């Protein structure tokens, strides 16, 4: 049962970080009601969510060449605004990649802007890990 719980957390966290509309908080909260370790839940959710963001970075880095295609997820004006915003505020904004609105786009734009992967993973991973710590501590009513 526990291994399945951890896999479900990873998959939900990974999916939540991609451009797909998905939420992982429910899976994390449900897992906290089982015998699963809160520390493992935190680590797996953080890892899954960070790796999902890497998918967005890869999409931004390598699929930008297809921006004129109809299926491309962003319109040129949206992409331009995102790039201008990222240029203005810099890579530190990646600490906010956990935000439910705009976070996924931010990770995509980071790929377009060719942020080094090591720096991307460091900043995004830190922000997402802190977010899951707050979610878990709140569900456990530590605050």
Phi, psi and omega in degrees: 000317184294319180298318176297319178301315181294321177296318179296322176296313180301312182296318180291321179292319178299311180298323181294336182272347180276180180288356178283146177283106185208150181230138182253348184301324180294318179294319179296313180297320179294319180295328179292344178273357179257190178278004181296145181286128177302326179293318178291321177301313179300312183296316183289319178295318179297315179296312181299317182291322178293317179294325175297322177293328177297326176300316178298319178300315179297318178299315179295321182290319189250341181263359180300336179294344181255019185297342179273357180279151182296327183281349182301133190291345183233143175283156181304321180292324177295316180297316178298317178296318179297317179294318179297318180296316180295319177298323182289316187258343172083184186293339180296341177295343179295341173295342180261013182295347179281348183300136181294330178246117178097340182295317180293321178295321179300319180290326175295313180298324178300323175293317178300320183278002176060042173296134180304137185301320181298319179290320177302309182297320180298308184289315180294316179299320178297311180298315182291323178295318178296321179298313179295327176298316179295317179300311183295314180296326178291316179297321179282357178060043177280328180283000000 
